[in-house]
Amino acid sequence: MPTKGGAGKGGEGKKEHKNKLTSKKSKHYEIAGSTLKRAKHCPRCGPGIFLAAHAGRGTCGKCHYTEFEGKKAESVEGEK
């Protein structure tokens, strides 16, 4: 019985390679009239790496930077 490459005694061999889908960059841009709206990008990785939109946060899939929404840092001005 012929075996696939790399097969030992088990006869299973190497798994078939599955190609992953590429990111759809067009969904991160929106053209409204003459303006162009862009999704938020990662401040660490730079433009071109977008933050994934989760419930209450945005996360970079490359460097794992996380930005939480709703929690604003209140500046203390005028208090002495």
Summary of the structure (lengths in Angstrom):
residues: 80
radius of gyration: 23.1
end to end distance: 84.7
largest distance: 84.7
contacts: 109
relative contact order: 0.11
helix: 5%
strand: 32%
